[in-house]
Amino acid sequence: MATDDGVSLKEHLMKAEKISCGERMELKCYKCITYFPVMVTFGLFATLVFFYSFCYLRPVLLGDFEGTLGITEYWANDDDKEKDRFWTQIYLGVFIFCCLSLFIAIILTITTSPGHIPSDKEWDMPEKIDLALNKENKN
């Protein structure tokens, strides 16, 4: 991995000054904090997939709410059970499409570079612009 000046990160680290143990721990803490949103996102995603799959899709497709959730006689008759099974197959297709789309979006969000701020004057902070304009006016 190269930095902006073309020097590898490893070379930068080798040239860096030795840092204290406290500063090193602080950097490790910041690194752990950056992983927290990723863990929360994947945790929520996995929880939603698990509960929807095992508490709704699986029992309806198998026709057995008693074995999974302990609900006896969920359907009034076999006709209701078949209607629910048909609609659950459609829901399953939509669910898989949405899960794949969400998973791809999460991965792309994590792996996409955020970019950089251009070095043009129009993107400078207001006080820098004022200082630059004052220097130009004096010349």
HELIX and SHEET records of a PDB file:
HELIX    1   1 LEU A    9  LYS A   15  1                                   7    
HELIX    2   2 CYS A   21  TYR A   52  1                                  32    
HELIX    3   3 SER A   53  LEU A   57  3                                   5    
HELIX    4   4 ARG A   58  LEU A   62  1                                   5    
HELIX    5   5 PHE A   65  LEU A   69  1                                   5    
HELIX    6   6 ASP A   78  THR A  111  1                                  34    
HELIX    7   7 LYS A  121  TRP A  123  5                                   3    
HELIX    8   8 PRO A  126  LYS A  138  1                                  13    
END                                                                             
